[in-house]
Amino acid sequence: MAEFWMELQPVDSYEVKANGVLSEKDRKIMTFLYQPLMGAECLALYDTLVTEVEENRLWSENHSHTQLLNLLGIGLSSLFQARLKLEGLGLLRSFVRTTGESRHYIYEMAAPLSPEQFFSDGLLNIYLYSKIGNAQYQRLRRFFSDEPMLENGFDEVTRSFQDVFETFSGSELPISTVENGEPMGRATSRGVTLDDKGFDFAVMLQSLSPTMLSRNAVTEEVRACILKLHAIYAVEELDMVHYLYRSVQADGSLDLDYLRKIVRDGYQLQNNRLPELRAKTETKLVPKQDLEYGKGASIEEHAKYLEGLTPYQLLINISNGAVPAETDLKVIDEVMTTQDLSSSVMNVLIEYVLLQSEGKIAKNYMLTIAAHWKRKNIQTALEAMNLARYEHEKYQKLKDKREVKKASGNNRSKVVKKENLPDWFDKKDGDYSEKPLSNQEQEELERKVAEAKKRLNKK
């Protein structure tokens, strides 16, 4: 998944489209049933977008995301994550049109599920139960429930349309008018969309024994239930087969309520808790105590550390949790895009440039190094680290030679500026990308340095 700054910028414009009118009951459903799952920021974003659509209208005016950020009082990263959560819960559909360097978004708002749909969903209601506990869950069920009307002893006396109104007998047809817009109705619900990319039904069906369960029993309703159970409890294909066997009824069909129960009980028995709804987009920091940017670790260990996180996460770790500046993120995005660097190679470049440029993201300097690494076809963090070390040592030796020449004709001592380098520059394990100086060249260089030092000491 692309990082948020690659998909969204404050200057990007947007419009809001409503696929119908939301009722006051829909807002109560959002507050009490959806808010515990997605958080207050998501609810605020949803309410703000819905409110931007004028009363009795289906479209809002054109705005920039800067206005939305100011209204909500949150950062771009929080806005992007809130948007993704609304999309994942089936409350928002996003469309984008790119023209040159500008982007325009359309946000189509959907209604939440009805209470009946929500509490029988088999996915969202499970996560809600896990989040708020049994007592609060039952209270919400009672809040959105009521006793059905008893009709015993009553006879229906309702008249039909034909009983009340006369049949049309006129000769004129209704005047045809030019269509102007579309009639508005109640906003429709989309619900949560699940795909079968993470669950292989072919493997599951091949593992079924015909004597235990017919494949015809795995209907579309059963497939939808299986996908939800896999999304909630991460049940694998072969484990699902055993749960299906236990859910077979006398007529060969499957008891889906019992299937949900035994899967839930199995998860609780193994994990001692119910599942929690967590967004993949939420940033997970790599613990500094495990690998503090390579301190005490070998080159291979630090390379593995850099392979396991994005440039955005690396910047957060380096700055002790502070959100990176958007100007720095734009530079990194441009360098990665123009030079086609992987995230791990970009991480090495970020570390090196930050230390060489006193904590600044120097765009031109970064582009120069990135272009050189691209020409060298650097693909991994370890290759980038070894090449950076080799190039720096080669530069340092050339610099030493120049200083030796200057020292031989200059009596004044010179203060040498100490360079800041990543810790992995001091490590000697790993191969360089190019062959270092030969022994003869190294001895010759050391001899010249020693002679220069003797001359300086005598004077």
Salt bridges, closest charged atoms under 4 A:
GLU7 OE1 - ARG83 NH2 3.82
ASP12 OD2 - ARG103 NH2 3.19
GLU15 OE1 - HIS104 NE2 2.81
ASP26 OD1 - ARG186 NH2 2.73
ASP47 OD1 - ARG27 NH1 3.63
GLU87 OE2 - ARG83 NE 3.04
GLU108 OE2 - ARG93 NH1 3.73
ASP121 OD1 - LYS228 NZ 3.21
ASP257 OD1 - ARG260 NH1 2.90
ASP265 OD2 - LYS261 NZ 2.83
GLU276 OE1 - ARG278 NH2 3.28
GLU282 OE2 - LYS85 NZ 3.03
GLU334 OE1 - LYS363 NZ 3.02
ASP340 OD2 - LYS374 NZ 3.62
GLU351 OE1 - HIS302 NE2 3.11
GLU391 OE2 - HIS372 NE2 3.42
GLU391 OE1 - LYS394 NZ 3.73
GLU393 OE2 - LYS428 NZ 3.28
GLU419 OE1 - HIS392 NE2 3.54
GLU434 OE2 - LYS376 NZ 2.75
GLU444 OE2 - ARG447 NH2 2.49
GLU451 OE2 - ARG447 NH1 2.57
